[in-house]
């Protein structure tokens, strides 16, 4: 362990020793004792590489470094044109092994002049082992000067993202096989009809989509309301991404435990999961220009005009040390697995949403500070700091096993749980607002969240007038009476802070322990579970715990590529040496100017 890691570990240990942990929650005892009464999923596999390590220092990987600033100068291109050209060169390479480096400065990646026939387009980067890298938050700024127009003006959130890091997937999986036997939640293996196409290391998706009424009733513990049209018509939808550890005959064993019970009678399949890996974004700021007086669902300019970046079908990928300024939506991970977003700050004008894990398995959002400025929802005449994005960090669609860890969101916000069947989500040691009807989701897509929502040591900073007027926090409203908030009973441990106006009914909560007590049981469930599994705390988690984005304490310096002087580039922005006389004849860039040899 290097010197910094030792200091980080000592600081983290001190922080947690100072926390009151004398009240041992029964839910934790049931978990470690493997009791039949256990109500906690194992969230410890969430994040990059199953939560076991951080991405490497990217300059240690030996990747080709393409300097965007020099590439622009060499070819007379705008920042957008340069990035698109670089992306095109590496399109569909599984192992591009490239760092797209943005030195300190401003890079305008979208203006209204980029629209074609009234339509805006993404910059698509389709490759694995590729990193967008800057010189630090506030130093390298990727700017969205004008809004992306909506694909459908009647769908207010339909503007495309400025950048998509994506794998295009496929209409049907390359391989698919039926699951032949039942498997318990928490198990590590499934029995399939034909496992011959799979091997250790492959990524697969354990999937079911089935509208059997009995299956739906099992999921809800009651019949579905007819207003829940997605659930009633499409059915129960589970997409559980796994990495294969071994194959023996037709038994496939995974690295991670199952997060949903498998009953073969409902026609589960094990499908090939097409994706890219090791894609990162770090050490830069995304700048938008969203409206200063945000109002939810007022116009497309409010809901989706400035969405700088999305990840689509990425595995073992990350975002770290990044800030967002005046954006409608910071970042969505869509259809991903084992991804992490850490050390993120969201500032400027208030927008629609923060960091979202959508249809993503075992994603990790950690140490996000969301304190955007905007109107208070209950009194729009008040424009206040620390309101936060309307939907704070959270989950959407068929996400599974995701963790929202030590996120600080606004007083006028709540975690996102945007319906269409997310399951098994941990809201862990977070603080901010907590209110009804703020989690998102259309009535047709209810419930907001199915089983295994766990809210652990949440520090409440306030609630809404609507929640206060209800008299109690209603987890399951009646969709037949225009209700549009439905949560299966959560597990709540150590819910504390400003709780005077928050009252929960015991029949709507699976387990409620340590209510009103600051940090009952372990301060963090994720931290406790990963220590239980690995018999240690990973260095990256200790280091993350030592970073305080509210003060800047613990932020490290950003390493830049070396050497800094005398570098010579080819016309593709690649450094080719420092001695012009040793290079082949051609045109090069030296000190930002074209030189012929």
VMD Tcl script that draws the C-alpha trace (Angstrom):
set ca {
  {0.00 0.00 0.00}
  {1.54 3.37 -1.01}
  {1.87 6.30 1.37}
  {-1.27 8.06 0.12}
  {-3.35 4.92 0.48}
  {-2.09 4.43 4.05}
  {-3.09 7.98 4.95}
  {-6.46 7.54 3.23}
  {-7.13 4.31 5.08}
  {-6.22 5.90 8.42}
  {-8.47 8.90 7.77}
  {-11.38 6.71 6.70}
  {-11.00 4.51 9.77}
  {-11.01 7.59 12.00}
  {-14.13 8.95 10.32}
  {-16.03 5.74 10.92}
  {-14.76 5.23 14.48}
  {-16.16 8.64 15.40}
  {-19.60 7.64 14.16}
  {-22.08 6.28 16.72}
  {-22.47 2.60 15.82}
  {-23.48 1.14 19.16}
  {-26.98 0.19 17.99}
  {-26.62 -3.09 16.12}
  {-29.46 -3.51 13.65}
  {-31.20 -6.86 13.60}
  {-31.25 -6.73 9.82}
  {-27.45 -6.84 9.79}
  {-27.34 -9.72 12.24}
  {-29.79 -11.62 10.04}
  {-27.60 -10.94 7.00}
  {-24.27 -12.09 8.44}
  {-25.96 -15.00 10.20}
  {-27.63 -16.13 6.95}
  {-30.94 -16.15 8.78}
  {-34.15 -17.19 6.99}
  {-35.38 -13.75 8.05}
  {-32.66 -11.94 6.10}
  {-34.06 -9.07 4.03}
  {-30.79 -7.68 2.62}
  {-29.46 -8.51 -0.85}
  {-25.68 -8.60 -1.24}
  {-24.87 -5.21 -2.77}
  {-21.11 -5.64 -2.40}
  {-20.55 -6.58 -6.06}
  {-21.72 -3.17 -7.31}
  {-19.27 -1.03 -9.23}
  {-16.24 -1.30 -11.47}
  {-14.66 -4.78 -11.34}
  {-17.23 -5.95 -8.78}
  {-16.19 -3.19 -6.38}
  {-12.80 -4.77 -5.81}
  {-10.54 -2.13 -7.36}
  {-10.50 1.27 -9.01}
  {-9.60 1.91 -12.64}
  {-5.85 2.22 -13.09}
  {-4.03 5.49 -13.67}
  {-4.78 5.63 -17.39}
  {-1.32 6.96 -18.25}
  {0.15 3.72 -16.89}
  {-1.72 1.60 -19.45}
  {0.49 2.31 -22.45}
  {-2.45 3.61 -24.49}
  {-1.98 5.89 -27.50}
  {-2.58 9.50 -26.45}
  {-4.36 11.74 -28.95}
  {-4.11 15.42 -28.05}
  {-7.36 17.02 -29.21}
  {-5.99 20.57 -29.13}
  {-3.09 19.67 -31.40}
  {-5.34 17.57 -33.63}
  {-7.60 20.59 -34.10}
  {-4.65 22.83 -34.97}
  {-3.11 20.31 -37.33}
  {-6.26 19.79 -39.34}
  {-8.07 23.12 -39.03}
  {-11.00 21.51 -37.23}
  {-13.47 22.53 -34.56}
  {-13.45 20.54 -31.33}
  {-16.59 18.70 -32.42}
  {-15.14 17.80 -35.82}
  {-11.91 16.64 -34.22}
  {-13.68 14.39 -31.71}
  {-15.91 12.92 -34.41}
  {-12.90 12.18 -36.64}
  {-11.03 10.48 -33.81}
  {-14.12 8.46 -32.89}
  {-14.57 7.37 -36.52}
  {-11.01 6.07 -36.69}
  {-11.55 3.72 -33.75}
  {-15.17 2.79 -34.46}
  {-16.17 -0.69 -33.25}
  {-12.73 -1.59 -31.93}
  {-13.13 -3.66 -28.78}
  {-9.67 -2.66 -27.61}
  {-8.92 0.75 -29.07}
  {-6.42 1.49 -26.28}
  {-6.69 5.23 -26.76}
  {-6.74 8.25 -24.46}
  {-8.54 11.17 -26.08}
  {-6.80 13.94 -24.19}
  {-8.27 17.42 -23.83}
  {-5.57 19.74 -22.44}
  {-6.67 22.62 -20.24}
  {-9.05 24.91 -22.13}
  {-12.57 25.24 -23.51}
  {-13.87 22.87 -26.22}
  {-17.23 23.71 -27.77}
  {-18.77 20.40 -28.84}
  {-22.25 21.56 -29.84}
  {-23.80 24.74 -31.22}
  {-27.00 25.34 -33.15}
  {-24.93 25.32 -36.35}
  {-24.36 21.58 -35.85}
  {-28.07 20.85 -36.33}
  {-29.09 19.47 -39.74}
  {-32.58 20.16 -41.07}
  {-33.83 20.98 -37.60}
  {-32.37 17.88 -36.00}
  {-29.55 17.45 -33.48}
  {-27.14 14.53 -33.50}
  {-24.95 12.73 -30.95}
  {-21.22 12.41 -31.16}
  {-21.10 8.61 -31.00}
  {-17.97 6.91 -29.67}
  {-18.29 3.19 -30.35}
  {-15.24 1.47 -28.91}
  {-13.84 -0.25 -25.85}
  {-10.70 0.59 -23.89}
  {-11.03 4.29 -24.60}
  {-10.82 7.22 -22.19}
  {-11.86 10.87 -22.42}
  {-9.34 12.67 -20.24}
  {-8.88 16.27 -19.18}
  {-6.49 18.28 -17.03}
  {-8.90 18.61 -14.13}
  {-12.31 19.83 -13.05}
  {-12.76 23.45 -14.11}
  {-9.60 23.35 -16.22}
  {-10.81 21.26 -19.16}
  {-14.35 22.29 -20.12}
  {-16.45 20.49 -22.74}
  {-19.15 22.94 -23.69}
  {-22.67 22.45 -24.99}
  {-23.28 26.02 -26.15}
  {-26.81 25.49 -27.52}
  {-29.51 22.91 -26.78}
  {-29.93 19.63 -28.58}
  {-33.38 19.70 -30.18}
  {-35.93 17.05 -29.14}
  {-36.43 14.11 -31.48}
  {-40.14 14.46 -30.72}
  {-41.34 17.88 -29.49}
  {-44.20 16.17 -27.65}
  {-41.73 14.03 -25.70}
  {-40.08 16.62 -23.53}
  {-37.03 14.54 -22.62}
  {-36.27 13.26 -26.15}
  {-33.28 15.46 -26.99}
  {-30.23 13.30 -27.73}
  {-27.13 13.48 -25.58}
  {-24.16 15.48 -26.86}
  {-21.83 12.45 -26.50}
  {-22.73 8.79 -26.33}
  {-20.17 6.17 -25.35}
  {-21.99 3.17 -26.70}
  {-22.18 -0.31 -28.07}
  {-24.99 -0.64 -30.60}
  {-26.02 -4.06 -29.36}
  {-27.92 -6.39 -31.67}
  {-31.53 -7.06 -32.59}
  {-31.32 -10.58 -31.16}
  {-28.60 -11.99 -28.90}
  {-25.78 -13.88 -30.59}
  {-26.43 -16.81 -28.24}
  {-29.42 -17.69 -26.09}
  {-30.38 -20.77 -24.13}
  {-33.31 -21.72 -21.91}
  {-32.98 -21.98 -18.15}
  {-34.07 -25.50 -17.22}
  {-34.26 -25.47 -13.41}
  {-35.27 -23.13 -10.62}
  {-32.58 -21.16 -8.77}
  {-32.81 -19.26 -5.51}
  {-32.07 -15.59 -5.08}
  {-28.54 -15.35 -3.70}
  {-27.39 -18.47 -5.55}
  {-24.44 -18.35 -7.95}
  {-25.43 -20.84 -10.67}
  {-28.15 -21.71 -13.17}
  {-28.84 -24.89 -15.12}
  {-29.43 -24.26 -18.82}
  {-30.42 -26.29 -21.86}
  {-27.12 -25.81 -23.71}
  {-24.10 -24.07 -22.18}
  {-21.65 -25.05 -24.91}
  {-21.53 -21.55 -26.42}
  {-20.39 -19.92 -23.17}
  {-17.04 -19.86 -21.37}
  {-15.47 -18.32 -18.28}
  {-15.16 -14.55 -18.55}
  {-18.14 -14.07 -20.88}
  {-20.83 -11.55 -20.00}
  {-24.40 -12.78 -20.20}
  {-27.86 -11.57 -19.23}
  {-30.21 -13.72 -17.18}
  {-33.53 -12.52 -18.57}
  {-37.26 -12.94 -18.28}
  {-40.13 -11.01 -19.89}
  {-43.44 -12.66 -19.06}
  {-46.98 -11.28 -18.61}
  {-48.33 -14.33 -16.77}
  {-50.82 -12.96 -14.23}
  {-49.58 -15.29 -11.52}
  {-46.01 -14.10 -12.05}
  {-47.12 -10.47 -11.81}
  {-49.08 -11.19 -8.63}
  {-46.00 -12.89 -7.14}
  {-43.95 -9.78 -7.85}
  {-46.46 -7.36 -6.34}
  {-48.02 -9.47 -3.62}
  {-51.32 -8.35 -5.11}
  {-52.96 -8.13 -8.55}
  {-51.66 -5.37 -10.80}
  {-53.80 -2.28 -11.23}
  {-55.03 -1.84 -14.79}
  {-53.33 1.58 -14.88}
  {-49.96 -0.22 -14.78}
  {-50.14 -0.92 -18.49}
  {-46.44 -1.68 -18.99}
  {-46.47 -4.37 -16.31}
  {-49.84 -5.79 -17.38}
  {-49.14 -5.89 -21.12}
  {-45.38 -6.45 -21.34}
  {-45.11 -8.35 -18.08}
  {-42.46 -8.94 -15.45}
  {-39.09 -7.81 -16.81}
  {-35.77 -8.81 -15.27}
  {-32.38 -8.20 -16.91}
  {-29.64 -9.49 -14.61}
  {-26.18 -9.12 -16.19}
  {-23.49 -11.54 -15.00}
  {-19.91 -12.47 -15.72}
  {-19.38 -16.22 -16.02}
  {-16.90 -17.72 -13.57}
  {-17.09 -21.30 -14.84}
  {-19.08 -23.70 -16.99}
  {-19.48 -27.36 -16.07}
  {-21.74 -29.36 -18.36}
  {-24.87 -27.24 -18.57}
  {-24.32 -25.55 -15.21}
  {-23.19 -21.95 -15.53}
  {-21.67 -20.37 -12.41}
  {-21.36 -16.60 -12.04}
  {-19.03 -14.30 -10.14}
  {-22.05 -12.53 -8.61}
  {-25.12 -13.81 -6.76}
  {-28.55 -13.88 -8.37}
  {-30.67 -10.88 -7.43}
  {-34.02 -12.45 -8.29}
  {-35.43 -15.94 -7.79}
  {-35.55 -17.93 -11.03}
  {-38.56 -20.13 -11.76}
  {-38.01 -21.98 -15.00}
  {-41.76 -22.25 -15.68}
  {-41.75 -18.54 -16.56}
  {-39.33 -19.09 -19.48}
  {-36.11 -17.49 -18.30}
  {-33.21 -17.42 -20.76}
  {-29.47 -16.87 -20.53}
  {-28.48 -14.50 -23.34}
  {-25.18 -13.27 -24.73}
  {-24.57 -9.67 -23.61}
  {-22.95 -7.54 -26.32}
  {-20.97 -4.66 -24.85}
  {-17.70 -2.74 -24.69}
  {-15.44 -2.60 -21.64}
  {-12.99 -0.26 -19.91}
  {-14.42 3.04 -21.10}
  {-13.80 6.06 -18.89}
  {-14.32 9.79 -18.54}
  {-12.28 11.74 -16.01}
  {-10.83 15.07 -14.92}
  {-13.02 17.51 -16.80}
  {-16.15 19.66 -16.63}
  {-19.24 19.51 -18.84}
  {-20.91 22.90 -19.31}
  {-24.48 23.43 -20.48}
  {-26.83 26.39 -20.53}
  {-30.10 25.13 -19.07}
  {-32.91 27.50 -18.08}
  {-32.40 29.42 -14.81}
  {-36.01 28.88 -13.65}
  {-36.47 25.12 -14.12}
  {-40.01 23.75 -13.94}
  {-40.70 20.03 -14.22}
  {-42.41 19.01 -17.49}
  {-43.01 22.61 -18.58}
  {-41.10 22.45 -21.87}
  {-38.44 20.39 -23.59}
  {-35.98 23.15 -22.69}
  {-36.60 22.31 -19.02}
  {-36.58 18.54 -19.26}
  {-33.92 17.52 -21.76}
  {-32.19 20.26 -23.73}
  {-28.73 19.88 -22.21}
  {-27.65 16.27 -21.75}
  {-23.88 16.16 -22.20}
  {-23.07 12.44 -21.99}
  {-24.48 8.92 -21.78}
  {-23.02 5.42 -21.53}
  {-24.86 2.64 -23.39}
  {-24.09 -1.09 -22.98}
  {-20.78 -0.60 -21.21}
  {-19.21 -2.95 -18.67}
  {-16.40 -2.28 -16.18}
  {-16.44 1.38 -17.13}
  {-16.31 4.56 -15.12}
  {-16.64 8.29 -14.64}
  {-14.54 10.00 -11.97}
  {-13.47 13.49 -10.95}
  {-16.00 15.22 -13.20}
  {-18.27 18.22 -12.73}
  {-21.44 19.29 -14.52}
  {-22.58 22.90 -14.79}
  {-26.12 23.98 -15.77}
  {-27.23 20.72 -17.36}
  {-30.70 19.22 -17.81}
  {-29.41 15.73 -17.11}
  {-25.88 15.03 -15.97}
  {-25.26 11.44 -17.07}
  {-27.23 8.25 -17.69}
  {-25.75 4.75 -17.73}
  {-28.18 2.78 -19.90}
  {-28.06 -1.00 -20.19}
  {-24.68 -1.20 -18.48}
  {-23.14 -3.47 -15.85}
  {-20.43 -3.07 -13.20}
  {-19.96 0.65 -13.77}
  {-18.95 3.40 -11.35}
  {-19.47 7.17 -11.17}
  {-17.47 8.77 -8.37}
  {-16.34 12.22 -7.23}
  {-18.96 14.12 -9.21}
  {-20.13 17.68 -8.57}
  {-23.27 19.20 -10.12}
  {-23.47 23.00 -10.03}
  {-25.00 26.00 -11.81}
  {-28.65 26.22 -12.84}
  {-30.97 23.52 -11.63}
  {-31.99 20.85 -14.15}
  {-34.09 17.73 -14.48}
  {-31.89 14.88 -13.27}
  {-28.47 13.93 -11.94}
  {-26.63 10.60 -12.37}
  {-28.98 7.78 -13.38}
  {-28.47 4.01 -13.56}
  {-31.02 2.89 -16.14}
  {-31.58 -0.79 -16.94}
  {-28.15 -1.26 -15.38}
  {-26.92 -4.13 -13.21}
  {-24.70 -3.50 -10.19}
  {-23.90 0.11 -10.94}
  {-22.28 2.30 -8.29}
  {-22.75 6.04 -7.78}
  {-20.52 7.38 -5.02}
  {-19.58 10.71 -3.49}
  {-21.69 13.05 -5.62}
  {-22.34 16.63 -4.46}
  {-25.45 18.01 -6.19}
  {-26.13 21.60 -5.14}
  {-27.55 23.38 -8.18}
  {-29.44 26.65 -7.86}
  {-33.07 27.19 -8.86}
  {-36.66 27.77 -7.81}
  {-38.09 26.03 -4.77}
  {-40.82 23.72 -6.09}
  {-43.30 24.73 -3.38}
  {-42.69 28.46 -3.89}
  {-41.20 29.31 -7.27}
  {-40.66 32.93 -6.27}
  {-37.73 31.73 -4.19}
  {-34.57 31.11 -6.22}
  {-32.25 29.33 -3.84}
  {-28.87 27.67 -3.66}
  {-28.64 23.98 -2.81}
  {-31.95 23.00 -4.41}
  {-30.29 20.23 -6.41}
  {-31.49 18.56 -9.60}
  {-35.25 17.84 -9.53}
  {-34.53 14.09 -9.52}
  {-31.39 13.30 -7.54}
  {-29.11 10.34 -8.26}
  {-30.86 7.01 -8.57}
  {-32.25 4.30 -10.81}
  {-34.66 3.78 -13.67}
  {-36.19 0.94 -15.65}
  {-34.98 -2.63 -15.00}
  {-31.95 -1.73 -12.91}
  {-30.78 -4.33 -10.44}
  {-28.31 -4.41 -7.55}
  {-27.31 -0.75 -7.81}
  {-25.82 1.39 -5.03}
  {-26.13 5.13 -4.41}
  {-23.39 5.81 -1.86}
  {-22.70 8.95 0.16}
  {-24.47 11.24 -2.27}
  {-25.33 14.74 -1.07}
  {-28.33 16.03 -3.00}
  {-30.45 19.16 -2.70}
  {-32.98 20.08 -0.03}
  {-35.72 20.20 -2.69}
  {-35.03 16.80 -4.26}
  {-35.25 13.08 -3.63}
  {-33.52 9.98 -4.93}
  {-34.70 8.87 -8.37}
  {-36.61 5.62 -8.88}
  {-38.12 6.19 -12.29}
  {-40.37 3.13 -12.61}
  {-40.44 0.29 -15.20}
  {-39.33 -2.25 -12.61}
  {-36.08 -1.34 -10.89}
  {-35.21 -3.77 -8.08}
  {-32.62 -4.20 -5.34}
  {-31.37 -0.63 -4.88}
  {-29.30 0.58 -1.93}
  {-29.51 4.24 -0.89}
  {-26.53 4.26 1.45}
  {-25.38 6.99 3.86}
  {-26.84 9.75 1.70}
  {-28.36 13.07 2.69}
  {-30.78 15.54 1.17}
  {-34.50 16.02 0.68}
  {-36.96 13.15 1.05}
  {-40.43 13.60 -0.40}
  {-43.29 11.89 -2.16}
  {-43.87 12.08 -5.93}
  {-40.29 13.19 -6.65}
  {-38.81 9.85 -7.71}
  {-40.20 10.04 -11.27}
  {-42.05 7.62 -13.50}
  {-45.19 7.67 -15.60}
  {-48.32 6.06 -14.14}
  {-48.34 3.48 -16.94}
  {-44.85 2.36 -15.89}
  {-45.56 1.87 -12.17}
  {-44.43 0.59 -9.75}
  {-41.55 2.99 -9.14}
  {-39.60 0.22 -7.46}
  {-40.21 -3.46 -6.85}
  {-38.62 -5.55 -4.10}
  {-35.40 -4.95 -2.17}
  {-35.17 -1.18 -1.87}
  {-32.88 -0.52 1.12}
  {-32.49 2.96 2.64}
  {-29.58 2.89 5.06}
  {-28.58 5.71 7.42}
  {-30.29 8.43 5.42}
  {-29.94 11.98 6.81}
  {-33.11 13.86 5.86}
  {-32.73 17.60 5.22}
  {-36.39 18.37 4.54}
  {-39.54 17.40 2.72}
  {-42.26 18.95 0.56}
  {-45.54 20.64 1.47}
  {-47.33 17.89 -0.46}
  {-45.75 15.24 1.76}
  {-46.59 17.19 4.91}
  {-50.21 17.65 3.85}
  {-50.58 13.92 3.23}
  {-50.08 13.40 6.96}
  {-47.84 10.41 6.35}
  {-45.39 9.23 3.74}
  {-47.44 6.98 1.46}
  {-45.27 4.40 -0.29}
  {-48.14 2.88 -2.28}
  {-50.77 5.24 -3.63}
  {-53.79 3.96 -5.56}
  {-53.14 4.14 -9.34}
  {-56.89 3.73 -9.87}
  {-57.41 7.03 -8.07}
  {-54.77 8.96 -10.01}
  {-51.97 7.90 -7.69}
  {-48.59 7.69 -9.38}
  {-46.21 6.58 -6.67}
  {-45.95 2.87 -5.90}
  {-43.08 1.25 -4.00}
  {-42.88 -2.26 -2.66}
  {-42.13 -2.09 1.10}
  {-38.53 -0.92 1.62}
  {-36.06 -1.78 4.36}
  {-35.19 1.34 6.37}
  {-32.34 1.46 8.88}
  {-31.14 4.57 10.71}
  {-33.41 7.06 8.93}
  {-32.69 10.31 10.79}
  {-32.35 14.08 10.52}
  {-35.36 16.32 9.97}
  {-37.99 13.65 10.57}
  {-40.67 15.66 12.40}
  {-42.84 15.90 9.27}
  {-42.18 12.38 8.00}
  {-44.36 9.59 9.30}
  {-44.25 6.06 7.91}
  {-46.84 3.32 8.30}
  {-45.35 0.06 9.53}
  {-47.45 -1.97 7.09}
  {-45.71 -0.22 4.17}
  {-42.17 -0.97 5.38}
  {-40.53 -4.40 5.38}
  {-38.20 -3.57 8.29}
  {-37.71 -0.23 10.06}
  {-34.88 -0.11 12.58}
  {-33.16 2.77 14.32}
  {-35.66 5.36 13.09}
  {-34.57 8.84 14.18}
  {-31.18 7.58 15.39}
  {-28.11 9.04 13.73}
  {-26.24 6.23 12.03}
  {-27.75 3.19 13.66}
  {-25.80 0.01 12.96}
  {-22.97 0.28 10.42}
  {-22.56 3.79 8.95}
  {-22.56 2.24 5.46}
  {-24.12 -1.05 4.39}
  {-22.05 -1.23 1.19}
  {-18.85 -0.76 3.14}
  {-19.88 -3.38 5.71}
  {-20.92 -5.90 3.05}
  {-17.78 -5.53 0.96}
  {-15.64 -5.95 4.08}
  {-17.65 -9.05 4.98}
  {-17.03 -10.50 1.50}
  {-13.38 -9.52 0.96}
  {-12.29 -9.47 4.63}
  {-10.92 -5.99 4.04}
  {-11.94 -2.57 2.75}
  {-10.62 -2.00 -0.80}
  {-8.13 0.87 -1.04}
  {-10.29 2.72 -3.55}
  {-13.21 2.89 -1.12}
  {-11.04 4.25 1.71}
  {-9.66 6.85 -0.68}
  {-13.14 7.82 -1.89}
  {-14.30 8.26 1.70}
  {-11.52 10.79 2.28}
  {-12.72 13.13 -0.47}
  {-15.13 15.85 0.67}
  {-16.49 17.65 -2.38}
  {-18.21 20.26 -0.18}
  {-14.80 21.55 0.91}
  {-12.43 20.12 -1.69}
  {-10.63 18.23 1.08}
  {-8.91 15.10 -0.17}
  {-9.00 15.97 -3.86}
  {-5.81 14.84 -5.50}
  {-3.82 16.49 -8.25}
  {-4.36 15.44 -11.85}
  {-1.40 13.99 -13.68}
  {-0.85 15.24 -17.22}
  {0.94 13.43 -20.05}
  {4.70 13.79 -20.17}
  {6.94 15.11 -21.59}
  {5.35 18.54 -21.57}
  {7.83 20.21 -23.94}
  {9.34 19.38 -27.29}
  {6.62 16.98 -28.32}
  {6.07 16.40 -32.03}
  {2.70 15.21 -33.33}
  {1.50 13.70 -36.56}
  {-1.64 15.04 -38.24}
  {-3.77 12.63 -36.25}
  {-2.72 14.24 -32.99}
  {-0.48 11.38 -31.87}
  {2.86 12.14 -30.24}
  {5.59 10.63 -32.44}
  {8.72 11.86 -30.68}
  {10.79 14.89 -29.73}
  {13.50 14.90 -32.44}
  {12.26 15.95 -35.89}
  {15.43 14.74 -37.62}
  {14.74 11.13 -36.64}
  {11.24 11.05 -38.15}
  {10.20 10.00 -41.69}
  {9.53 12.73 -44.24}
  {6.11 14.31 -43.85}
  {4.12 17.07 -42.16}
  {4.19 17.36 -38.37}
  {2.94 19.67 -35.63}
  {5.59 21.36 -33.50}
  {4.53 23.94 -30.90}
  {1.09 24.16 -32.47}
  {2.41 24.84 -36.01}
  {2.69 22.67 -39.11}
  {6.28 21.81 -40.03}
  {7.45 19.88 -43.09}
  {10.34 17.46 -42.87}
}
mol new
graphics top color blue
foreach p $ca { graphics top sphere $p radius 0.5 }
foreach p [lrange $ca 0 end-1] q [lrange $ca 1 end] { graphics top cylinder $p $q radius 0.2 }
display resetview
